[in-house]
């Protein structure tokens, strides 16, 4: 599962809006991009999949015990938000792989770089 969902940075060509990069000879683009991006391959990022959110008072939180149910702001079947370093990057669905939960991305969120 993990291998299938990994984003290959050297396959990306273009800016955040999908526009092609400035034109350069094809051989320079291929080797230049791959070489430049190798520097970021080992940088750890935090990935979070948010099923939903709830707001409650501290007194309500303290009353929760084993088996308590907290109602979230999402409905069954609704897409979950996927964050990388606290930035929304995609939406997806929860999947089960063997005995583990996973997330499959169904929509990539394109953001302006200026924001």
Buried (B, 14 or more C-beta within 10 A) or exposed (E): EEEEEEEEEEEEEEEEEEEEEEEEEEEEBEEEBEEEBEEEEEEEEEEEBEEEEEEEEEEEEEEEEEEEEEEEEBEEEEBBBBBEEEEEBBBBBEEEEEEEEBBBBEEEEEEEEEE
